[in-house]
Amino acid sequence: MSGKKTPENSDVLRCLANSVSQQLATVADECQRCEETVRSLDCVQRERERASAADHAKIQNLVAEMVEEMNKRISQREMKLREEYVDKLSHLGKVCHC
């Protein structure tokens, strides 16, 4: 093969150049799609993290409310038991003084 440029060589080179250009365009499109996918996944991940944080906060508030309610019930029960104790002690005092 000689170094001469023939019309056939020029056609082959032009064809190869077109093929390379098309492949580069395809690669560029794929890169862009990959970047868009990564951005989309990042958005989804951030949204999941926000949702998880919100869920965690809701659970914490619910637990705090439940603990507060339990403490209130325990305090009420304690007061009732003290009243019953005082009543029984008073009744016992009356019975013993008879």
C-alpha positions in Angstrom: 0.0 0.0 0.0 1.4 3.3 -1.0 1.1 6.7 0.7 -1.0 8.1 -2.2 -4.4 9.5 -1.6 -6.8 7.8 -3.9 -10.6 8.5 -4.1 -11.1 5.1 -2.6 -8.8 5.8 0.4 -10.5 9.2 0.9 -13.9 7.4 0.9 -12.7 4.9 3.5 -11.2 7.6 5.7 -14.4 9.6 5.4 -16.4 6.5 6.3 -14.2 5.8 9.3 -14.3 9.4 10.4 -18.1 9.3 10.2 -18.2 6.1 12.2 -15.9 7.5 14.9 -18.0 10.6 15.1 -21.2 8.5 15.5 -19.5 6.4 18.2 -18.3 9.5 20.0 -21.8 11.0 19.9 -23.2 7.7 21.2 -20.7 7.7 24.0 -21.5 11.3 24.8 -25.2 10.5 24.9 -24.6 7.6 27.2 -22.5 9.7 29.5 -25.2 12.3 29.7 -27.8 9.6 30.5 -25.5 8.2 33.2 -25.0 11.7 34.7 -28.8 12.3 34.7 -29.4 8.9 36.3 -26.8 9.7 39.0 -28.4 13.0 39.7 -31.9 11.4 39.8 -30.6 8.7 42.2 -29.0 11.4 44.4 -32.4 13.2 44.6 -34.1 10.0 45.5 -31.5 9.2 48.2 -31.9 12.7 49.7 -35.7 12.4 49.7 -35.4 9.0 51.4 -33.1 10.5 54.0 -35.5 13.4 54.6 -38.4 11.0 54.9 -36.4 8.8 57.3 -35.6 11.8 59.4 -39.2 12.8 59.5 -40.3 9.3 60.4 -37.7 9.2 63.1 -39.0 12.5 64.5 -42.6 11.3 64.4 -41.6 8.1 66.3 -39.7 10.1 68.9 -42.7 12.4 69.4 -45.0 9.4 69.7 -42.7 7.7 72.3 -42.5 11.0 74.2 -46.3 11.3 74.3 -46.7 7.7 75.4 -44.2 8.1 78.2 -45.9 11.3 79.3 -49.3 9.5 79.3 -47.8 6.6 81.3 -46.3 8.9 83.8 -49.6 10.7 84.2 -51.4 7.3 84.8 -48.8 6.2 87.2 -49.1 9.5 89.2 -52.9 9.1 89.2 -52.6 5.5 90.4 -50.1 6.5 93.1 -52.4 9.3 94.4 -55.4 6.8 94.4 -53.3 4.3 96.3 -52.2 6.9 98.9 -55.8 8.0 99.4 -56.9 4.4 99.9 -54.0 3.9 102.3 -55.0 6.9 104.3 -58.6 5.8 104.3 -57.7 2.3 105.5 -55.4 3.7 108.1 -58.1 6.0 109.3 -60.6 3.2 109.4 -58.1 1.0 111.2 -57.6 3.8 113.8 -61.3 4.0 114.3 -61.7 0.3 114.7 -58.8 0.0 117.2 -60.1 2.9 119.4 -63.5 1.3 119.9 
